[in-house]
Amino acid sequence: MTQTMQAPAFTVQTPPYTLGSDDKVAQAMAYTNNALYWGEVVVKEMVRVSTWLRTNNAPDRVCMYNARILNTSGNGQAKPPHFTELYIATTQINIFHLIPPAKEPADYDATEPNRKMQPVSMLVSNFRIDGHLRLASSGSVGKFLEVVRENFTSIYDAQISCPNNPAFGVIPVPYVIVRQEVTVFGVP
């Protein structure tokens, strides 16, 4: 039986940021080679947080407020340390998504003809993701990886786990982006 990780709770009374009239706050998770970071990100209202790092508006560093860190290369800390502000170089982020149950509308037209959802398993550092790539009906994962040159690839209906640390459980997310150059793709 697989345990599901619960969304972390935030108990900070006063936010450490001031929102502009066109800003919003979202709770997000970022994964690097050895750690998982979660906290609040402030973005412009029109920005889709799920795809933010795929756009020209992506920052050089993601600022997370009320952030926590979980080391995933070992047994982890008993209590993840808290930071009011935490800055992570975008180039170090391998996986990024909203914290469930938050989600945004799909970034594709489900009625688009000649498309399929291809099951894939991915290994990204200490993490495993089982999910789906959206491909042309006649396409394959190999062809997709040959043709699509992008920093981050979209994965749908994902289950994220940390095989090195089973206590991590499984995080189900409807949409996640993975850094293509550090991801090993497998077809089940």
C-alpha positions as CSV (number, residue, x, y, z in Angstrom):
1,M,0.0,0.0,0.0
2,T,1.4,3.4,-1.0
3,Q,1.2,6.3,1.4
4,T,0.2,9.7,0.0
5,M,2.0,12.8,1.2
6,Q,-0.2,15.5,2.6
7,A,0.1,19.1,1.5
8,P,2.3,21.0,4.0
9,A,0.5,23.4,6.3
10,F,1.7,27.0,6.7
11,T,1.2,28.8,10.0
12,V,2.9,32.2,9.4
13,Q,0.6,34.9,10.6
14,T,1.9,37.9,8.6
15,P,3.2,37.3,5.0
16,P,6.8,38.4,4.5
17,Y,5.8,40.0,1.2
18,T,3.5,42.7,-0.1
19,L,1.3,41.9,-3.0
20,G,0.7,44.4,-5.8
21,S,-2.7,44.8,-7.4
22,D,-1.8,42.4,-10.2
23,D,0.0,39.8,-8.0
24,K,-1.1,36.4,-6.6
25,V,0.4,33.8,-4.3
26,A,0.6,30.1,-5.0
27,Q,2.1,27.3,-3.0
28,A,4.6,25.3,-5.1
29,M,7.3,22.6,-4.8
30,A,10.7,22.6,-6.4
31,Y,13.0,19.6,-6.5
32,T,16.8,19.7,-6.9
33,N,19.3,16.9,-7.0
34,N,19.3,16.4,-3.3
35,A,16.3,18.2,-1.8
36,L,12.7,19.1,-2.0
37,Y,11.6,22.7,-1.3
38,W,8.1,24.0,-0.8
39,G,6.7,27.4,0.0
40,E,4.8,30.3,-1.4
41,V,5.7,32.0,-4.7
42,V,4.5,35.5,-5.7
43,V,3.8,35.9,-9.4
44,K,1.7,38.2,-11.6
45,E,-2.0,37.3,-11.7
46,M,-1.8,36.4,-15.4
47,V,1.0,33.9,-14.9
48,R,0.2,30.1,-14.9
49,V,2.4,28.9,-12.0
50,S,2.5,25.4,-13.4
51,T,4.2,26.5,-16.6
52,W,6.0,29.6,-15.2
53,L,9.5,28.1,-15.6
54,R,8.9,27.2,-19.2
55,T,8.2,30.8,-20.2
56,N,10.3,33.9,-21.0
57,N,9.1,35.3,-17.7
58,A,10.9,32.6,-15.7
59,P,13.2,34.2,-13.1
60,D,16.9,33.4,-12.7
61,R,16.1,32.5,-9.1
62,V,12.8,31.3,-7.7
63,C,12.0,33.1,-4.4
64,M,9.9,31.0,-2.0
65,Y,8.4,32.5,1.1
66,N,7.7,30.6,4.2
67,A,9.8,27.8,2.7
68,R,10.8,24.4,4.0
69,I,13.5,22.0,2.9
70,L,13.5,18.2,3.0
71,N,16.9,16.6,2.2
72,T,16.2,13.5,0.0
73,S,19.6,12.1,-0.3
74,G,19.6,10.5,3.1
75,N,17.1,9.8,5.8
76,G,16.1,13.5,5.9
77,Q,15.9,15.8,8.9
78,A,13.4,15.1,11.7
79,K,11.9,18.6,11.2
80,P,12.5,20.4,7.9
81,P,14.1,23.8,8.5
82,H,12.0,26.9,7.9
83,F,13.1,30.0,6.0
84,T,11.1,33.2,5.6
85,E,12.7,33.7,2.2
86,L,14.6,31.1,0.1
87,Y,16.2,31.7,-3.3
88,I,16.7,28.7,-5.6
89,A,18.6,29.1,-8.9
90,T,16.2,28.1,-11.7
91,T,19.0,26.1,-13.3
92,Q,19.1,23.8,-10.3
93,I,15.4,23.1,-10.3
94,N,14.7,19.7,-11.9
95,I,11.0,19.3,-11.1
96,F,8.4,22.0,-10.3
97,H,4.6,21.9,-9.6
98,L,1.8,23.4,-7.5
99,I,1.2,21.8,-4.1
100,P,-1.9,19.6,-4.3
101,P,-4.8,20.0,-4.2
102,A,-4.1,23.3,-6.1
103,K,-4.3,22.9,-9.9
104,E,-4.8,25.0,-13.0
105,P,-6.8,24.3,-16.1
106,A,-5.2,21.9,-18.6
107,D,-2.7,23.6,-21.0
108,Y,-4.0,21.6,-24.0
109,D,-7.3,21.0,-25.9
110,A,-8.5,17.5,-24.9
111,T,-10.5,17.4,-28.2
112,E,-7.5,17.9,-30.4
113,P,-7.4,15.1,-32.9
114,N,-4.4,12.7,-33.4
115,R,-3.0,13.1,-29.9
116,K,-2.4,10.5,-27.2
117,M,-1.3,10.3,-23.6
118,Q,1.7,8.0,-23.5
119,P,2.5,6.4,-20.1
120,V,6.1,7.1,-19.0
121,S,8.2,6.6,-16.0
122,M,11.0,9.1,-15.3
123,L,14.0,9.1,-13.0
124,V,15.2,12.5,-11.9
125,S,17.9,12.4,-9.3
126,N,16.4,10.8,-6.2
127,F,12.9,11.0,-7.5
128,R,10.7,8.8,-9.7
129,I,7.7,10.1,-11.6
130,D,5.1,7.9,-13.2
131,G,2.8,9.9,-15.5
132,H,2.0,10.7,-19.1
133,L,3.5,12.6,-22.0
134,R,1.1,14.2,-24.6
135,L,2.3,13.0,-28.0
136,A,1.1,12.8,-31.6
137,S,-0.9,9.6,-32.1
138,S,1.8,8.2,-34.4
139,G,4.6,9.4,-32.2
140,S,6.9,7.7,-29.7
141,V,8.8,8.8,-26.6
142,G,12.1,8.4,-28.6
143,K,10.9,10.6,-31.5
144,F,9.5,13.2,-29.0
145,L,12.9,13.5,-27.2
146,E,14.7,13.7,-30.6
147,V,12.5,16.5,-31.8
148,V,11.4,18.5,-28.8
149,R,14.3,20.7,-27.5
150,E,13.0,22.4,-24.4
151,N,14.3,23.0,-20.9
152,F,11.2,21.7,-19.2
153,T,8.8,19.0,-20.4
154,S,5.2,18.7,-19.3
155,I,4.0,15.5,-17.5
156,Y,0.4,14.9,-16.8
157,D,-1.4,12.8,-14.1
158,A,1.9,12.2,-12.2
159,Q,2.8,10.2,-9.2
160,I,6.0,11.4,-7.6
161,S,8.0,9.2,-5.2
162,C,11.5,9.0,-3.7
163,P,12.7,5.4,-3.9
164,N,15.7,6.2,-1.7
165,N,13.3,7.4,1.1
166,P,10.1,5.4,1.2
167,A,8.8,7.6,4.1
168,F,8.4,10.3,1.5
169,G,5.3,8.6,0.2
170,V,3.7,9.5,-3.1
171,I,2.6,12.9,-4.2
172,P,-0.2,12.8,-6.8
173,V,-0.2,15.9,-9.1
174,P,-2.2,16.6,-12.2
175,Y,0.6,18.6,-13.9
176,V,4.4,18.7,-13.3
177,I,7.3,20.0,-15.4
178,V,10.7,18.1,-15.5
179,R,14.0,19.4,-16.7
180,Q,14.5,17.3,-19.8
181,E,18.4,17.2,-19.8
182,V,18.5,15.5,-16.3
183,T,15.6,13.1,-16.7
184,V,15.8,9.5,-17.7
185,F,12.7,8.5,-19.6
186,G,11.3,5.0,-19.6
187,V,8.3,3.4,-21.3
188,P,6.6,0.8,-19.1
